[in-house]
Amino acid sequence: MNRRDLRKIVFISTMNVAPWGGSEELWGETALHLLQSGHTVAASVTRRRPYAAKLSFLLQNGLHLNERWCPSMAFRPRFISSPLIRRTGPVMFASWLKREKPDLACFSQGSVSEDLDLIKFCADSGLPYAVVLHANAEYMWPDGQRARDFVDLYSRARRLFFVSEGNRTLLETQTGHEFT
């Protein structure tokens, strides 16, 4: 592969309930393939210790890592849920992403509504992004403004991927918008 054909890709995982899961398998295997092909790859994940074995393996193979505090984690120190942490988390993420200067950001969304502020930063700054939506459910029904936010942010993605046709159909029903 020609050096000028190499890209810098970042993966942003919104998984915050477990150190590694099925959604991490998808972006992790893709990241490994890209690294082995000579691309530069970074990932932003919820901060956890110890690292999941597969994340450690990716780090050993050249992955650049950004760790985020997740205010929605079930078990967290009390100070993390403070208003200051909730406000600075997206700011720190934006600062990291600006330093990385990726050619593409790929969001691995555990559900349709997770961490939309992170996607909004990419959309508003003109950074190309793709979104993989892993889960949706009827109990996640958005109100009117939230549905408009979904349509706005997901429509601006370079690509929108659904792990099932049912998730796509439900999101289209929830928002009144057809996603292609």
C-alpha positions as CSV (number, residue, x, y, z in Angstrom):
1,M,0.0,0.0,0.0
2,N,1.3,3.5,-0.9
3,R,2.1,5.7,2.1
4,R,-0.3,8.4,0.9
5,D,-3.1,5.8,0.9
6,L,-2.7,5.2,4.6
7,R,-5.3,6.9,6.9
8,K,-5.7,7.7,10.5
9,I,-8.9,6.2,11.9
10,V,-10.3,6.7,15.4
11,F,-12.8,4.4,17.1
12,I,-15.0,5.8,19.9
13,S,-16.7,3.2,22.0
14,T,-19.6,4.1,24.2
15,M,-19.5,0.8,26.1
16,N,-19.5,1.7,29.8
17,V,-21.0,-1.3,31.5
18,A,-18.3,-3.9,30.9
19,P,-14.6,-3.8,29.9
20,W,-15.2,-5.7,26.6
21,G,-18.2,-7.0,24.7
22,G,-19.6,-7.8,21.3
23,S,-19.5,-4.2,20.1
24,E,-15.8,-4.1,21.1
25,E,-15.1,-7.2,19.1
26,L,-16.3,-5.4,15.9
27,W,-14.2,-2.3,16.3
28,G,-11.3,-4.1,17.9
29,E,-10.9,-6.6,15.0
30,T,-11.3,-3.8,12.5
31,A,-8.7,-1.7,14.3
32,L,-6.3,-4.7,14.3
33,H,-6.7,-5.2,10.6
34,L,-6.1,-1.5,9.9
35,L,-3.0,-1.5,12.2
36,Q,-1.6,-4.6,10.4
37,S,-2.2,-2.8,7.1
38,G,-0.1,0.2,8.2
39,H,-2.9,2.6,9.1
40,T,-2.7,4.8,12.2
41,V,-5.5,3.8,14.6
42,A,-6.6,5.4,17.9
43,A,-9.5,4.6,20.2
44,S,-11.4,6.4,22.9
45,V,-12.9,4.2,25.5
46,T,-14.3,4.4,29.0
47,R,-11.5,4.4,31.5
48,R,-11.1,0.9,33.2
49,R,-8.4,-0.9,35.1
50,P,-7.2,-3.4,34.4
51,Y,-7.5,-3.2,30.7
52,A,-9.4,-6.0,28.9
53,A,-7.0,-8.5,27.4
54,K,-8.0,-7.6,23.9
55,L,-7.5,-3.9,24.5
56,S,-4.0,-4.7,25.8
57,F,-3.3,-6.7,22.7
58,L,-4.3,-3.8,20.5
59,L,-2.1,-1.4,22.5
60,Q,0.8,-3.8,22.0
61,N,0.1,-3.6,18.3
62,G,0.3,0.2,18.0
63,L,-3.2,1.4,19.0
64,H,-3.2,5.0,20.5
65,L,-5.6,5.2,23.4
66,N,-7.7,7.9,25.0
67,E,-9.6,7.1,28.1
68,R,-12.8,8.9,29.1
69,W,-14.5,9.1,32.5
70,C,-18.1,8.0,32.0
71,P,-20.6,9.8,34.3
72,S,-23.2,7.1,33.6
73,M,-21.2,4.2,34.9
74,A,-23.0,2.3,37.6
75,F,-20.1,2.0,40.0
76,R,-18.0,5.2,40.1
77,P,-16.5,7.4,42.6
78,R,-18.9,10.1,43.7
79,F,-16.7,13.0,42.4
80,I,-17.1,11.7,38.8
81,S,-20.8,12.5,38.8
82,S,-20.1,16.1,39.7
83,P,-21.3,18.8,37.3
84,L,-17.6,19.8,36.6
85,I,-16.7,16.3,35.4
86,R,-19.9,16.1,33.2
87,R,-19.0,19.4,31.6
88,T,-15.3,18.8,31.1
89,G,-15.6,15.2,29.8
90,P,-16.8,16.3,26.3
91,V,-14.3,19.2,26.3
92,M,-11.4,16.8,27.0
93,F,-12.7,14.4,24.3
94,A,-12.9,17.3,21.8
95,S,-9.3,18.4,22.6
96,W,-8.0,14.8,22.2
97,L,-9.8,14.5,18.8
98,K,-8.4,17.8,17.6
99,R,-4.9,16.6,18.4
100,E,-5.5,13.2,16.7
101,K,-6.7,14.8,13.4
102,P,-8.3,11.6,12.1
103,D,-9.4,11.1,8.6
104,L,-12.5,9.3,10.0
105,A,-14.1,8.8,13.4
106,C,-16.1,5.6,13.8
107,F,-18.6,5.6,16.7
108,S,-19.5,2.2,18.3
109,Q,-22.8,3.1,19.9
110,G,-24.1,0.6,22.5
111,S,-27.5,2.1,22.0
112,V,-29.0,4.8,19.8
113,S,-28.9,7.5,22.4
114,E,-25.5,7.1,24.0
115,D,-23.0,10.0,24.1
116,L,-24.6,12.1,21.4
117,D,-22.5,15.0,22.5
118,L,-19.4,13.2,21.2
119,I,-21.0,12.7,17.8
120,K,-22.3,16.3,17.8
121,F,-18.7,17.5,18.2
122,C,-17.7,15.7,15.0
123,A,-20.8,16.8,13.1
124,D,-20.4,20.4,14.1
125,S,-16.6,20.5,13.4
126,G,-16.9,18.9,10.0
127,L,-15.0,15.8,10.9
128,P,-16.1,12.8,8.8
129,Y,-17.7,10.1,11.0
130,A,-19.5,6.8,10.8
131,V,-21.8,5.3,13.4
132,V,-22.4,1.6,14.2
133,L,-25.7,1.3,16.2
134,H,-25.7,-1.9,18.2
135,A,-29.0,-1.7,20.2
136,N,-32.4,-0.1,20.1
137,A,-35.5,-0.9,22.1
138,E,-39.1,0.4,22.4
139,Y,-38.3,1.6,25.9
140,M,-35.7,4.0,24.4
141,W,-38.4,6.0,22.6
142,P,-37.1,9.5,22.1
143,D,-39.2,12.6,22.8
144,G,-39.6,15.1,19.9
145,Q,-36.3,17.0,20.3
146,R,-34.3,13.9,20.9
147,A,-35.8,12.3,17.8
148,R,-34.8,15.4,15.8
149,D,-31.3,15.2,17.3
150,F,-31.1,11.5,16.1
151,V,-32.1,12.4,12.6
152,D,-29.7,15.4,12.4
153,L,-26.6,13.6,13.8
154,Y,-27.2,10.2,12.1
155,S,-28.1,11.8,8.8
156,R,-24.8,13.7,8.8
157,A,-22.7,10.5,9.3
158,R,-20.8,9.3,6.2
159,R,-22.2,5.9,6.9
160,L,-24.7,4.6,9.4
161,F,-24.6,0.9,10.2
162,F,-27.2,-1.2,12.1
163,V,-26.4,-4.6,13.5
164,S,-29.9,-5.7,12.7
165,E,-32.7,-4.7,10.4
166,G,-35.0,-4.6,13.4
167,N,-32.9,-1.8,15.0
168,R,-33.0,0.2,11.8
169,T,-36.8,-0.2,11.4
170,L,-37.4,0.7,15.0
171,L,-35.3,3.9,14.8
172,E,-37.1,4.9,11.6
173,T,-40.4,4.4,13.4
174,Q,-39.2,6.3,16.4
175,T,-38.0,9.3,14.4
176,G,-40.3,9.3,11.4
177,H,-37.2,9.4,9.2
178,E,-35.9,6.8,6.7
179,F,-32.2,6.1,7.2
180,T,-30.4,4.6,4.2
